[in-house]
């Protein structure tokens, strides 16, 4: 469709919400007008919210479809198509598929080769089979011995736009509390208690051997490639200062208020999980995202492991008085787009991509509000 008019909508702009219409021409926003008039041929949104398409820079959802149960691998194409449909239905029009690289356990997804996945994604994009715009976020597990080898399919791949530096060694960062690590690995990963104990014993040795040289490898790799660099689970001031010195611009899931404050002071965008906001706290026992929001230290929301949490979390921030609606919407649109150097989307503004989401807000039993996605357009073409 070369031209589209969406009318009688509440347009969520950068700094305000207005009732009006939006015109799309050749996949771009061509005009914004105020008023309730519904021109002939326009789509009447019946007073629903019209948001920019959501921009998701960190979701494990594709991995979940590739390995729906421990040691059960699913075929790449159906996994990708199911993931894509779920993402689009959540209002996400740009998604950075987060793929973890590096794991000593070769039975795990992150310990196996990614060549087939990369080929499938490239083919689906080439044949226009996907609803959302898919890019890649490669999560590099620094202490793993095979991280650099498993990264090879992504070397100079044009879809790689974000790399994060991770270290999940129990006893620090995300897993400072060993008991939380035990629950995660024996529950989600299906490890036995014996395997968990053995892995903890091996982890420190691998960290000492591999983490620093692998970290330097990826810090050097992103230079002059236009790829954003993220740190992961920063806990201390020293960790934030190291990341800042290495050129990190995105601080993912800081585990303490101290780290979040330091990231802000050193020019990094802070990412927190939508599930953390919705649940009221971190499943790892770390700092609550809503607490950081109340202090003005939350820049970006990520759906992490629940795609539908993005809009729910944004509305929860509004319900709880931490942000205005335009501010909350920015955490899932403009802010993540800018953090990864995508300046052609993330806002309802003339000239930008017509990535759009129609949302009806309903009140649920506990008094909070929930966003119901009713339609989604990418580049002006309806995909949901």
C-alpha positions in Angstrom: 0.0 0.0 0.0 1.6 3.3 -1.1 -0.7 5.5 1.0 -2.5 4.9 4.3 -4.3 7.2 6.7 -4.9 6.2 10.3 -7.5 8.6 11.9 -9.3 9.2 15.2 -6.3 8.0 17.2 -4.5 9.1 20.3 -1.0 9.7 18.9 1.8 9.2 21.4 4.4 11.8 20.3 7.8 12.5 21.8 6.4 14.9 24.5 2.6 14.7 24.4 -0.4 12.7 23.4 -2.8 14.3 20.9 -6.0 13.1 19.2 -5.5 13.2 15.5 -4.5 11.3 12.3 -1.3 10.0 10.7 -0.7 9.7 7.0 1.7 7.2 5.5 3.2 7.4 2.1 5.8 5.0 0.6 6.4 3.4 4.0 7.2 6.7 5.8 5.2 9.0 8.0 4.1 11.8 5.6 1.9 14.0 7.9 0.5 14.3 11.4 -2.7 16.2 12.0 -4.9 16.9 15.1 -8.6 16.4 15.3 -11.2 13.6 15.3 -12.1 13.8 11.6 -12.0 10.5 9.7 -11.4 11.3 6.0 -12.9 9.1 3.4 -10.8 5.9 2.9 -9.0 6.4 6.3 -8.8 3.6 8.9 -10.8 4.7 12.0 -8.8 3.7 15.1 -11.7 4.5 17.4 -9.7 6.5 19.9 -7.1 3.8 20.4 -3.4 4.7 21.1 -1.1 4.8 18.1 2.5 4.2 19.1 5.7 3.9 17.1 6.6 0.3 16.5 8.5 -1.2 19.5 12.2 -1.7 19.3 13.5 -4.7 21.2 17.3 -4.9 21.6 17.6 -8.0 23.9 15.2 -10.9 23.8 16.0 -14.6 24.3 12.7 -15.6 22.7 14.3 -17.0 19.5 16.6 -19.2 21.6 13.5 -20.5 23.5 11.9 -21.5 20.2 15.1 -23.2 19.0 15.4 -25.2 22.2 11.9 -25.4 23.8 13.1 -28.0 26.4 16.6 -28.8 27.7 18.5 -30.8 25.0 15.5 -30.6 22.6 16.5 -28.7 19.4 13.8 -27.4 17.1 14.2 -26.9 13.3 15.5 -23.4 12.5 12.7 -22.2 10.0 9.6 -23.1 12.1 11.4 -21.8 15.2 12.1 -18.4 13.5 8.6 -18.1 12.1 7.0 -18.8 15.4 9.3 -16.4 17.2 8.7 -13.7 14.6 4.9 -14.1 14.9 5.0 -13.8 18.7 7.3 -10.7 18.5 5.1 -8.9 16.0 1.9 -9.7 17.9 3.5 -8.0 20.9 3.9 -4.8 18.9 7.6 -5.2 18.2 8.5 -4.1 14.7 12.3 -4.1 15.2 13.9 -7.0 17.1 17.5 -7.7 17.9 17.5 -11.5 18.2 19.9 -12.1 21.1 21.9 -15.2 20.5 24.3 -16.5 23.2 27.7 -17.6 22.0 30.0 -19.7 24.1 29.3 -22.6 26.5 31.6 -25.4 27.6 28.5 -27.7 27.7 28.2 -28.9 24.1 24.6 -30.2 24.8 23.5 -26.6 25.3 22.2 -24.3 22.6 24.9 -21.7 23.2 27.6 -24.4 23.0 26.7 -25.4 19.4 27.3 -23.8 16.0 25.0 -21.0 14.7 25.6 -21.4 11.0 22.2 -22.9 10.1 20.4 -20.2 12.2 22.2 -17.4 10.5 21.5 -18.9 7.1 17.8 -19.3 7.9 17.5 -15.7 9.1 19.3 -14.3 6.1 17.1 -16.3 3.7 13.9 -15.3 5.4 14.8 -11.7 5.2 15.8 -12.0 1.6 12.4 -13.5 0.7 10.4 -11.1 2.9 8.9 -13.8 5.0 9.2 -12.0 8.4 6.7 -9.6 10.0 9.3 -7.8 12.1 12.7 -6.3 11.1 15.2 -8.8 12.5 18.8 -7.8 13.4 21.3 -9.6 15.6 22.6 -9.0 19.1 25.4 -11.5 19.8 25.9 -12.2 23.5 29.5 -13.3 24.1 30.1 -15.5 27.2 33.7 -14.4 28.0 34.8 -17.3 30.3 33.7 -20.0 27.8 36.6 -21.7 26.0 34.8 -21.8 22.6 33.4 -18.3 22.4 35.6 -17.0 19.7 35.3 -20.2 17.5 31.5 -20.1 17.8 31.4 -16.4 16.9 32.8 -17.2 13.4 29.4 -17.3 11.5 28.8 -13.7 12.7 32.1 -12.2 11.6 31.4 -9.1 9.4 27.8 -10.2 9.0 25.7 -7.1 8.2 22.8 -8.0 10.6 25.1 -7.9 13.7 24.5 -4.5 15.2 25.1 -5.1 19.0 27.5 -7.2 20.9 27.4 -7.7 24.7 30.1 -8.8 27.0 28.8 -11.4 29.5 30.3 -13.3 32.4 27.9 -15.6 34.2 30.4 -17.1 36.6 28.5 -17.9 39.8 29.4 -15.7 42.8 29.5 -12.4 41.0 27.4 -10.1 38.7 24.0 -11.7 38.1 24.8 -14.7 40.2 26.3 -13.0 43.2 23.9 -15.1 45.2 24.8 -18.8 44.5 21.3 -20.0 45.6 19.6 -18.0 42.9 22.1 -19.6 40.4 21.2 -23.0 41.6 17.5 -22.5 41.2 18.0 -21.2 37.6 20.4 -23.9 36.4 18.7 -26.9 38.0 15.3 -25.5 37.0 15.4 -23.9 33.6 18.5 -25.7 32.3 17.6 -29.1 33.8 21.0 -29.6 35.5 21.4 -32.1 38.2 22.7 -31.0 41.6 25.9 -32.9 40.8 26.3 -31.1 37.5 25.7 -27.7 39.1 28.3 -28.3 41.8 30.8 -29.5 39.2 30.1 -26.4 37.0 30.6 -24.0 39.8 33.9 -25.6 40.6 35.1 -25.3 37.0 33.7 -21.8 36.5 36.4 -19.8 38.4 39.2 -21.6 36.5 37.7 -20.9 33.1 37.1 -17.3 34.1 40.7 -16.8 35.0 41.9 -18.4 31.8 39.6 -17.0 29.2 37.6 -14.0 30.4 40.2 -11.2 29.9 41.6 -12.2 26.5 38.1 -12.9 25.1 36.9 -9.5 26.4 39.8 -7.7 24.7 39.1 -9.6 21.5 35.5 -8.4 21.3 36.3 -4.9 22.4 38.8 -4.7 19.5 36.4 -6.3 17.1 33.7 -3.7 17.4 36.0 -0.8 16.7 35.5 0.8 13.3 32.6 -1.6 12.5 29.7 0.6 13.7 28.6 -2.1 16.1 27.3 -1.0 19.5 28.9 -2.6 22.6 27.0 -3.5 25.8 28.2 -4.6 29.2 26.0 -7.1 31.1 25.1 -7.4 34.7 27.4 -4.7 36.0 27.5 -4.7 39.8 30.4 -2.5 41.0 31.8 0.9 40.1 35.0 -0.7 38.9 33.0 -2.8 36.4 31.2 0.2 35.0 34.4 2.2 34.7 36.1 -0.6 32.8 33.2 -0.8 30.4 33.2 2.9 29.8 36.9 2.8 29.1 36.3 0.0 26.6 33.7 2.0 24.6 30.6 0.4 26.0 27.5 2.6 25.5 24.8 0.2 26.7 24.6 -1.0 30.3 22.4 -4.1 30.3 20.7 -5.1 33.5 22.9 -3.4 36.2 22.4 -5.5 39.3 22.7 -2.6 41.8 21.7 1.0 42.1 25.3 1.9 42.4 26.1 0.5 39.0 23.1 2.1 37.4 24.1 5.5 38.8 27.6 5.1 37.6 26.4 4.1 34.1 24.3 7.2 33.8 27.1 9.4 35.0 29.4 7.9 32.4 27.0 8.3 29.4 25.7 4.8 29.1 22.0 3.9 28.4 20.6 1.7 31.1 18.5 -1.4 30.1 16.2 -3.2 32.5 13.9 -6.1 32.0 10.2 -5.7 31.4 9.5 -8.9 33.4 11.3 -7.3 36.3 8.9 -4.3 36.2 5.8 -6.5 35.8 6.8 -9.0 38.5 7.9 -6.3 40.9 11.5 -7.4 41.1 14.4 -9.4 39.7 14.2 -13.2 39.5 17.9 -13.2 40.4 17.4 -11.1 43.5 19.0 -8.0 42.1 17.8 -4.4 42.0 14.2 -3.8 41.0 13.7 -2.0 37.6 10.9 0.0 39.1 13.2 1.3 41.8 15.7 2.5 39.1 12.8 4.1 37.2 11.7 6.0 40.3 15.2 7.4 40.5 15.2 8.4 36.8 17.9 5.8 36.0 16.0 3.6 33.6 16.4 4.4 29.9 15.4 1.3 28.0 13.1 -1.7 28.6 13.8 -5.1 27.2 11.3 -7.9 27.1 14.1 -10.3 27.9 12.3 -13.6 28.1 8.6 -12.5 27.7 7.9 -10.5 24.5 4.5 -9.3 25.7 6.1 -7.7 28.8 7.3 -4.7 26.9 4.0 -2.8 26.6 2.7 -4.1 30.0 5.9 -2.9 31.7 5.7 0.5 30.0 2.1 1.0 31.2 3.1 -0.2 34.7 5.7 2.6 34.9 2.9 5.0 34.1 0.4 3.5 36.5 3.0 3.6 39.3 3.8 7.3 38.6 7.4 6.8 37.5 6.9 8.2 34.0 4.4 10.0 31.7 3.0 7.9 28.9 5.4 9.5 26.3 8.4 8.9 28.5 7.4 5.3 29.1 6.7 4.7 25.4 10.2 6.1 24.7 11.8 3.3 26.8 10.5 0.8 24.2 10.8 2.8 21.0 13.0 5.9 20.6 15.6 5.2 23.4 16.5 1.7 22.3 16.6 2.7 18.6 19.0 5.6 19.4 21.2 3.4 21.6 21.9 1.0 18.7 22.3 3.8 16.1 18.9 3.4 14.4 17.8 6.9 13.7 15.1 6.2 11.1 12.5 4.8 13.6 11.3 4.9 17.1 9.1 8.0 17.0 5.9 9.3 15.3 7.6 12.0 13.2 7.4 13.0 9.6 10.1 11.3 7.5 10.6 8.3 9.8 9.6 4.8 9.1 5.9 4.0 9.4 6.4 1.3 12.0 3.2 1.7 14.0 1.2 -0.1 16.7 -2.5 0.3 17.4 -3.1 -0.3 21.1 -6.3 -0.4 23.2 -5.7 0.0 26.9 -7.9 -2.0 29.3 -8.0 -2.1 33.1 -7.4 -5.4 34.7 -8.6 -6.9 38.0 -5.7 -5.5 40.2 -6.4 -1.9 38.9 -3.4 -1.8 36.6 -3.7 -1.3 32.8 -2.9 -3.7 30.1 -2.1 -3.0 26.4 -4.0 -5.0 23.8 -2.3 -4.9 20.5 -5.0 -4.6 17.8 -2.9 -3.9 14.6 0.7 -3.5 13.6 2.3 -1.9 10.5 5.9 -2.1 9.4 7.0 0.3 6.7 3.4 1.2 6.3 2.4 -2.4 5.5 0.0 -4.2 8.0 1.6 -7.3 9.4 -0.8 -8.0 12.3 
